[in-house]
Amino acid sequence: MNCDYIQEKLSAFLDRGESFEDADGVLSHLYGCNECKAFFTSAIKLRSLAVRDKVTAPPELDDSLLREVKKRRKVNPLSYRLRLPVYVISAAAVFLLVLSFTFGYLMQERVHQRELKAVLQAPPARVVYSMPTQVVYPAALRQQ
Amino acid sequence: MSDPEKIGEFEAVYNKHKAGIYNFCRRMLSAGDEGKDVVREVFLKFFQSPASFDGEMPVKVWLYRSARNRCLNIIRDNGKLAREGENGDEIAGANSAADNLHDETQIIGRVLKRLPADYRGILILREWDDLSYEEIARTLDTTISAVKSKLFKARKQAGEVYRKLFGD
């Protein structure tokens, strides 16, 4: 077992706290290897420093950020966006389409009925008969 | 959702994650004000653009990923990455100063400052913010085995830096 292999195992052990697959081999190597011991010690030291180094976010950050958020939230009424689920919008579109077809059909029927009524109510047509006219050409044209 | 509901939901998310995100940014950038600015940016982005939050990713992962990306951009822009590794003179003088350095915050700050940004990031996510391997993998957009391997390398390098600076 080389040192990189052992140190990678130790690193994973630090993160997950799991037991080693080959605990005896790793521990016996660690016991006799100064390099791996130094790695493990420094990794633990780094962790303890990190735990103590954690800080909370400064309160002024909270104030400025939440103020900024509320300011940006004031939307222009002209740029209002409709927030509806897609299925509601789809249903509304289909409804409008059906409504427009129905309305068009009804209007067409109504126009037809009005035209028919106009025809039926119109006075009966009178046929005027007349005699055919005879054209009398001058003598010169008559020869041609 | 009405405005008060939306703001209330935002406040709940903010109160739950603010300390973790603040610690992450503070330690990534080693500067309090920059860290605060990033926290503000991240939470405002979360509040303003729900489109960038697809819902499949947990809020926690989304916030950490966003904070990490922003911190890395700042580090790159400030040229801090270029300064990483240029610590020969400071290390030489650090041992003599170590006796006076009682403040653990400064110790850990010095160690982290000398790590590459990706090692620093993964260590902070694990040690400061207690993210699981899976959460770290999703934050970094990588695999769990890659997280394990990188954490080991980051710890190894952090240990070496610590020993160089402050002895055993």
Interface residues (C-beta under 8 A of the other chain):
Chain A: D4 Q7 E8 S11 A12 L14 D15 A38 F39 T41 S42 A43 K45 L46 R47 L49 A50 V51 R52 D53 K54 V55 T56 A57 P58 L61 D62 S64 L65 L66 E68 V69 K70 R72 R73 R83
Chain B: M1 D3 K6 I7 F10 E11 Y14 K18 A19 I21 Y22 N23 R26 R27 K36 V39 R40 F43 L44 F47 Q48 E104 T105 I107 I108 V111 L123 R126 E127 W128 Y133 K148 S149 L151 F152 R155 K156 A158 G159 Y162 R163 D168
